[in-house]
Amino acid sequence: MKYVNAAEVLPKHLLTEIQKHISGKIIYIPSEDNHRWGEKSGSRSYYKNRNKSIKKKYQDGYTIEQISIEYGLAYETIRKIIYKK
């Protein structure tokens, strides 16, 4: 992500309004596209399927420790996946 000086790209009235709220700070302005993270790369569906598989293994009787070793994830991470609604 490239740094851009707001004074060079924003109209004066808009810059003045923004300065009332966050003068002298760095602000991130997201792009207009409505994509959610991971949709383009496929990682969103990968993690959704992985988490579904983790929940299934737990329901089938695997312990959190066994699942954590199999997936290479921390015990707490597996626990959060299992108990997330």
C-alpha positions in Angstrom: 0.0 0.0 0.0 1.4 3.4 -1.0 1.3 6.5 1.1 -0.4 9.4 -0.5 -0.6 13.0 0.9 -4.3 13.9 1.3 -3.6 17.5 0.5 -2.5 16.4 -3.0 -5.6 14.3 -3.8 -8.6 15.6 -1.8 -10.6 18.8 -2.3 -9.8 21.5 0.2 -13.3 21.4 1.9 -13.0 17.7 2.4 -9.5 17.9 3.7 -10.6 20.6 6.2 -13.5 18.4 7.4 -11.2 15.4 7.9 -8.7 17.5 9.8 -11.4 18.3 12.3 -11.5 14.6 13.3 -7.9 13.3 12.8 -5.5 16.0 12.1 -1.9 14.9 11.6 -2.6 11.1 11.8 -2.4 8.4 9.2 -5.8 7.1 8.0 -6.6 4.0 5.9 -9.4 4.4 3.3 -10.6 1.1 2.0 -11.3 0.6 -1.7 -14.8 0.7 -3.1 -15.0 -3.0 -4.1 -17.3 -5.0 -1.8 -15.2 -8.1 -1.7 -14.7 -9.7 1.6 -11.3 -11.0 2.6 -10.2 -14.3 1.0 -12.9 -14.4 -1.7 -10.5 -13.8 -4.6 -7.8 -16.1 -3.3 -10.1 -18.9 -2.1 -8.7 -18.8 1.4 -12.1 -17.9 2.9 -13.6 -21.2 1.6 -10.5 -23.1 2.6 -10.8 -22.0 6.2 -14.6 -22.5 6.2 -14.1 -26.1 5.1 -11.2 -26.7 7.4 -13.2 -25.4 10.4 -16.2 -27.5 9.4 -13.9 -30.6 9.3 -12.4 -29.7 12.7 -15.9 -29.5 14.3 -16.9 -32.8 12.7 -13.8 -34.6 14.1 -14.7 -33.2 17.5 -18.3 -34.5 17.2 -16.9 -37.9 16.2 -15.0 -38.1 19.5 -11.5 -36.8 18.7 -10.0 -34.8 21.6 -9.0 -31.1 21.1 -5.4 -32.2 21.6 -5.6 -34.8 18.9 -7.1 -32.3 16.5 -4.6 -29.7 17.4 -1.7 -32.0 16.6 -3.3 -33.2 13.3 -3.9 -29.6 12.0 -0.8 -28.1 13.5 -2.9 -25.5 15.4 -2.8 -24.4 19.0 -5.1 -26.0 21.5 -6.9 -22.7 22.1 -7.3 -22.1 18.4 -9.1 -25.5 18.0 -11.2 -24.7 21.1 -12.3 -21.4 19.6 -13.2 -23.1 16.3 -15.2 -25.8 18.0 -17.2 -23.5 20.3 -17.8 -20.7 17.8 -21.4 -20.6 16.7 
